[in-house]
Amino acid sequence: MSALFSRFGSFARLRLRPFGLCRTTPPAAYLYTGPSKPIPRCSNPDLKKYKNLQKNFKRRLRASYSKFADLQDESLICGRDYVYSVGCEGIYRRDWRQKEAELLLDLEQCCPGGEDGGERGEWAVQRVRVSPSERHLAATMKSSHREQARCVVVKQADAATQKDLSKILFTLHNVFSFEWANDEVLFYTTQEGLRCSRVFRLDLNSPAAIPRPVFEDTQPDVFVEVALSRDGRILTINSSSKTDSEVWLINVTTPTLEPILVQRRLPGLMYHVEHWRDGLVILANTGPGQEYQVLKAPLSGPSLGSWVPVYTPCPEVTLKDMEVVGEHCVLTTREASGGLALTVVPLASPLGGFSLPLPLWACSCESRIPGPADPRHALQLLLSSPAHPQEHFSFQPMDRLLLSRPEREGTPPERGRGGEHVTKRLEVQSQDGTRVPVTLFHSVAAGCLQRAPLLLHVYGAYGRDLNMHFSPESRLLLDLGWVLAYCHIRGGGELGLSWHRQARMKGKRAGVEDLRACLLQLHARGISSPSRSAINASSAGAVPVGALCNTDPHLVRAVTLQAPFVDVLGTMMDGSRPLTVEEREEWGDPTADPQHRLAIASYCPLHNITPQCYPSMLLTAYSEDGRVSLDGVVQYAERVQQAVHTHFTALHGAECERAPRVVLNVQPGADHFGPNHFDLVLEETGRRSGGARTGEVVAESKPLAQLNQSSLRHYCRVSIHTHRDFNVAHLVFTYGPAHWVMKIIGLNSTLLVSSVFQYLPAVFSPCCQPTRPYLK
């Protein structure tokens, strides 16, 4: 499908997902806790307890990642002559006779340290495309501190005749998407700021070999990308906003390679195309209720008037993705039960279709981009869930077979099955009677779920599904007795386009009510309790979470937000900010419509903070984030701190409540999506948690004057950050959902150690009570 770009990322077609991007914590961090009451120094026994917990969790997390380290590489590309893979050093290749892969493209060669302020270790391969005869290869590399990527075009050599396996021909900057039309012509889009509006053509046969512009969309609210059809015969230029789209075709079998319009942009019309025989298969929102349906059109005249319906799902079924495999249209669908299925429509005789349910544990289904040597009659799928590691399947629609790939030798038999965890699909009733789906995971061995800690995930914006891919951190939490809940609130795309429309603009509060209903009814059903519950969200998912904290802070104990969008009103009022104009299709335009302004003001997290006991919060922001204003996150942290301080000051020292901790962690040198390399994080984690030397420093409580910036960096690469009246340096230790902080405050030159969250004992030991904090 085409990209539906937003402030919080590109919803590009699954085949455009970057390789190996993992949300992690970078080596150094700035952190500000704001003005608050002094925190008592921890005693040596407390410090020892922290160090033991830290060591225990690090050991468990390392073991969890090691257990799943041999998962089959989903970035593998099968060519006719070579097999390509992505590693931490760059791109590797091996021919079918070799066992050992050779380094084809070294990251150090094409992304040397120093440029853009980055080091080699901060770069990661994002996407790889191989030309049809494997004569050339193109790949994008992205650093952790810039959202724009660079594209390297490489000419491959024969290892038997030449020492150097590759020669870099071109380095193209700010490239987002790219595809080979043939062995000598590459089409690509460039990213200007946070937008893509232009398509270029690079002809390697041309004497000058200068990129030539072939398409541009000047509308400020669209995002342009290029994609190649599954059969490799059609290249599409997709120009999409959040409410409509326009597609241009390039027939790669013709010498001219000129774009041809499918259907001009119409208000509210969104469509995506695939190639089949001499026609097109189109997925468009022309079905009942403006939902997606499948249509066909001739390639000679593909405009809207020639579209013929092929398949329209029933109201209980939601179309999630589409692929054309041979003579069949294969649709990924979400069934009424909440499970995923493959719906197959024979394009020559649509009435002979059938549906094949996917395994009950499957919550995520991704189709793999076929390589030059991959069979076109089979669809390669990657299935997973937060509790179940990735499993590769091959679907053959002609034979109606869904085959699981065998595990590699030496793989632990219990790794792939996930039978020790339970997957439940529930529904809760929101305030207006709407049924909201919830996916629940817990261990089979878990006893009374009412005493188990609960971590709830939520998003609910842009018609985007909640991320339910596998991660070792989630698996570890389940093994330690946690319950994980994924709330598919309105504003997301789990139940179709109408599910998104119900929580757009003036309807945004519906998502907040859905989240509130999820927590209340999970607790009412005996699943955890408010004192044992936490919420995790990122980007736009922070809006319903922040709104809930303002209205019902007693429902959860702690909140973790990454790159949180908390100043909706201020952002939508300022048209000079990046992406604000196009974001108004999602949030509303408060400058032109008073009703939109009132609606946003009623739920905006930053503008509804009141003195009360908020949950403990960890707010992680990124210094190079161009999508979420850092000023808004800092203001939010300050106001919540002040509200908490005012609330507890009014109690006159009463011990009826314990003050929450609100911590703002600003990571330097990372964009909205965070850094790239998880291996570096593990290395830095071990370095930062060297514990012995750093712990001794904390235990001795040396004055700040004796701990200069260079000596701190010797231990943990900590940076000094001055904010208002405070000169603050912080050492941040992060392991999955567990965080603890060593703080050096310049006002009293004292070293203090505190926990960020009061529910963290359950991370390290299921038998610990999450209601009791480590420190007072």
Secondary structure, DSSP 8 states (H G I E B T S, - for coil): ----EETTEE---GGG--SS------S--EEE--S--------HHHHHHHHHHHHHHHHHHHHHHHHTTTS--TT-EE-SSEEEEEETTEEEEEETT-SS-EEEEEHHHHS-TTGGG--GGGEEEEEEEE-TTSSEEEEEEEETT-SSEEEEEEEE--TTT-S-SEEEEEEEEEEEEEEESSSSEEEEEEEETTEEEEEEEEETTSSS---EEEEE---TT-EEEEEE-TTSSEEEEEEE-SS-EEEEEEETTSSS---EEEE---TT--EEEEEETTEEEEEES-SGGG--EEEEEESSS-SGGG-EEEE---TT-EEEEEEEETTEEEEEEE-TTS-EEEEEEESSSGGG-EEEE--TT--EEEE----TTS-TTSEEEEEE-SSS--EEEEEETTTTEEEE----TT--HHHHH-TTEEEEEEEEE-TTS-EEEEEEEEETT---GGGS-EEEEE---TT--------HHHHHHHHTT-EEEEE--TTSSTT-HHHHHTTSGGGTHHHHHHHHHHHHHHHHTTS--GGGEEEEEEGGGHHHHHHHHHH-GGG-SEEEEES----HHHHHH-TTSTTHHHHHHHH--TTT-HHHHHHHHHH-SGGG--SS---EEEEEEETT-SSS-HHHHHHHHHHHHHHHHHHHHHTTT-SSS----EEEEEETT--TT--S-HHHHHHHHHHHTT-HHHHHHHHHT--GGGS-HHHHHHHH---EEEETTEEEEEEEEEETTEEEEEEEETTTTEEEEEES-SSTHHHH-TTS-TTS-S--
